Amino acid sequence: MNVENLRIAANLGEAADLIDLQGGSLYRVAAYRRAADEVRRWRVPLRALFEARGRDGLQTIPGVGTGISSAIAEMLITGSWHMLEVLRGVPHEPPAHAHREPPLSPPVALLLDIDREYREKAAAGRLARIAPKRLNPEHEPWLPVMHAQRGDWHFTALYSNTERAHRLGQTRDWVVIYYYDGDHREAQCTVVTETHGPLAGQRVVRGRERETAKTAA
């Protein structure tokens, strides 16, 4: 068996297990587990397939569609997988790769609703908590994580665990929302409490303040 194939299969399987433990979509759990099983059985090295035919070649593997082929390509190119790091509690900016086609952005109103639901459930202690691997020397499971689905959109929401959020005391305010469309293409945004201007005191989606203002009007 090809060692790299087995590593990628293990990553897909771990993602499925973490999503399952965190109360996420059973559809996503099943999709990652099926892909993990198929990759584990695949006899051709994924790297050779990718180098010869790109992401389209990866999609010839049963159970591997647009999004999962992008995840496999990311692992082949960088040696890691951004979404798995998020599920492990190591959120950071996703890498920019030419092979990844970003999804359309969900409506601001939908993102704000996910933000509201996350903060309410986190405050009520109704979410699974993970122990971030960064900026958490005591390995305390303090970071609530929420998975949600709205139509074809899948969301994973967590408080920001970046150095800047810690330095500014915003680890209980800034919410990072990772989202996927029906093809598992991923992107992310951050929702914060605005501190200046006409939206001061309101929750806003960073980079989409004008749309947020129209939603609040």
N, C-alpha and C positions, 0 to 999 in steps of 0.2 A: 504493500500500500504506500502511496505517496504521502510523505510526512506533512507537507504543506496542505494537501487536501484534508488530512485528518485534523490539523490545527484549525482550519477554517470551519470544518464540520463541528468541532468542539465549541468554537465561538458562537456559531448559530444555535447550537443546543443550549449553551449557557444563557444566551439572550432569551430563549424561550422559557427556560426555568425561572429566570429573574422576573420576566413579565408576569408569569403565572403566580409567583410568590407575592408580587406587588399588586395583585388584583387587576391585571390588565386584560386586554381583549383576548378571549379564547381563540378568536380567528387568527390573530397575530401569533399566538403561541403555537397553534397547529401549523401555520405557514412556515415558521422558522424550524419547527421540529421535522416537518416533512423535507424541507430543503437540507437540513443537517443529515438526515438519513440518506437522501439521494447523493449528496456530495461524498459521504463516507463510502458509498458503494461505487462511486465513479472511478473508473480505471485510468482515465486519461488525466495527466497532471493539469490542474486548473490553470496554472501559469502558461503552459504551452497553448491551451485552448484560447486563453485571453489574448496572448500575444499574436496568435494567428488570426483570430476573428473578432476580437474586441468583446464588448458587452453582449453583442448579439450571439456570439458563440457560447457564452455562459448560459444564455437563456435556452439553449438546447437541452440543458439538464432538466429533467422533470421537477416541477415544483419551484423552479427559479424563474421569477418574472423580472420586471423592470427594476423594482426597488431592491430585491435581494441580489440581483446581478450587480447593481451599483455597490452594494455593501461588500460583495466578494471582491469586486475590482478595487475598492478602497483598501481592503486587507492585503491584496496582492501588491498594490503600489506603495502603501505606507507601512505595512506590517501591523497595523492596528485598525480598529473599527470604532468610529466616534460614538455611535449609538450604544455599543456595548459598554464603553467607558461611562456614558451617562447612566446606564442602568446599574453600573457598579458603584455609582456615586462619585464620579470624577468628571463633572460637567465642565466643558470648555468649548471654545469656538470650533465649529466644524471645519475641516479642511476644505479648501476650494479646489475641486478637481474638474478637469474638462469633461470627464466621463459622466459627471452627475448632472442630470437635468432637474432643476429645482421645481417644486410644485407651485401652482398659483397660491397666493396668500389667502387664508381664510378671512372672512369679513371681520373688521375690528370688533363689532358687537359680539361676535362669537368668541373671539379671543378674550375679551373682557369678561364674558360669562364663565369661561373656563377659569380665568384668574379668580373670579369671585368664588366659584365653587371650591377651588383648591384651598383658598385661604380660610373659608368657613370650615371645611372638613379638617384642615390642619389644626385650626384652633380648637375644634371639638375632639381632637384625638382620634379621628375616624380613619386615618390613613396609615399605611405601612410606613415604617421609618427605616432608612438605610444609614449606614455609617460611612460618611464620605472618606475617601482615601487621601484627599488633600485637605490641609489646614484643619486636621482633626487628630492631634497627637494622642488623645486618649481613646480613639476609635469608638467614640460614642455614637449610637444610632439616633441622631437628632434630626436628620433631614427627611421630612415627609415627602412622599412621592405619590402622584396620582396619575392614573391612566384613564382616559375617557375617549368615547367615540361619539361623533355627531355626524350622521350620514356616512359619507366616504372618508371623513377626516378622522384621524387618530391623533390623540394628544398625550404627551407626557409632561407634567408640570412639576417643577421643584423650585424651592427658594434658591437664589443665587448663592453659590459657594466659592465665588472668586475672591482673590486677594483684595480687590477694590471694594467689594461688598462688605467684607470683614472690616476693612480699614475705616469705611464710612458708617459702619453700624447699620447696614441695610440688609442683613441676612434674613430678616423677618419681614421685609417689605418688597424687595425686588424678586419677581417671579419669572423664571425662565420657562418658556413654553416651547417644547419641541413638537413639531407637527408633521404629519405624513398624509399624502393623498392616497387614493385607492390603489396606486401603483407602488406604494411604499417609498416614494420620493420624499426626502426630508428637508426641512428648513427649521428655523427657530426665530423667536422674538423674545423681548423682555418687556414686562409690564411693571411700571413703577408708580409711586405716588408723586405727582408733579409738585415741585416746590416753588416755581416761579410763573409769572404771567397769568393770563386769564384762566388757565386750567389748574392753577395752584390748588392742592388738596384733593384733586381728582386722580383716579387711576388712568394712566395713559399707556398706549403701546409705543415704545420708543421707535422713532423714525416714521411714525404714522400719526403724529399729533393732530394734523388737520382733519384726518378722518375721525379721530377720537373726538374732536371738538364738534363735528357734525353729528356724531352719535349722541353726544351729551346734550345737544341743542333741543 
